[in-house]
Amino acid sequence: MTARIYQRPKNAMQSGKAQTDTWRLEFVPAEARRPDPLMGWAGSGDTQRQVVLDFATSVEAEGYAARYGIDARVTQTPPKRLKLQTYADNFR
């Protein structure tokens, strides 16, 4: 089992930053999705895809993965850069 540990990004559709400080452990899909012959919905037999765990810090997530023998890869969050701009900059 392999997993990915990352910090959730801010929702691009909203200005709020709710739940962006938590770290998430998600399992990497073991098999590709395929369409159901009857309904055409995409699905697979991989039940690990449904498991998502949230932690307060990346150290807690790494400790959980090490305790249960999960091969985890930590993806660090890039630094946040603000683009400060005034209304007058629209007319230059």
C-alpha positions, 0 to 999 in steps of 0.5 A: 500500500502506498499513500500520499500525505499533503496539506489541503489547498485553499478552495479556488472558488471561495475566499475562505481558508477552512481546513487548509491547516490539516494534513491529509493521508490518501491512498494511491489508486491500485487499479484504474477505473472502468465503466460499468457495463450496465449503467456506464458509471466509472468504478473500480474494485479498489476500496482503499481509494475511499479511505481519507485520514486527516491529521493536525501535523505532517509528523502525526500522519507520517507516524501513523503511516510508519506504525501501520507499514504504509509506504507514504510520500510527503508532498510539501506545500509551496510557499504562499506568495501574495500578489499585492495590486491596487485598483489603479494597476488595472489602468496602466 
